[in-house]
Amino acid sequence: MTQVTSSVPAKPSRPWYREPFTWLVFGLPATSIVTSLTLVTIAVNNRDPVLDRDVPMVQLDPHKLRVLTPEQRAIYEASLRPAREARNHAASPEMPPPRP
């Protein structure tokens, strides 16, 4: 019997870091993790001033407050109150108390 030999020489095996699919398997998830951590860092360091409770949203006009009646003044102050404080005014007849 004749023995059949392969005419194609065997490829030498390469190290794992030389394989292109290895970088897809490890690289894409690693890139997404680094990107998400970067975005979290940016979000924590640059807070949205709208969500900052210590900063007043709108400055009241002192001249306008002097010329308004007490009823008009209450309406004016309520119209400038942030939505997160005045949101429930339609559901209940009472306005929420002002922030300290």
Sequence and secondary structure as in RCSB ss.txt:
>XXXX:A:sequence
MTQVTSSVPAKPSRPWYREPFTWLVFGLPATSIVTSLTLVTIAVNNRDPVLDRDVPMVQLDPHKLRVLTPEQRAI
YEASLRPAREARNHAASPEMPPPRP
>XXXX:A:secstr
      SS       GGG HHHHHHHHHHHHHHHHHHHHHHHHHHS  GGG TTS SS   HHHHHHS HHHHHH
HHHHTS HHHHGGGTTSSS      
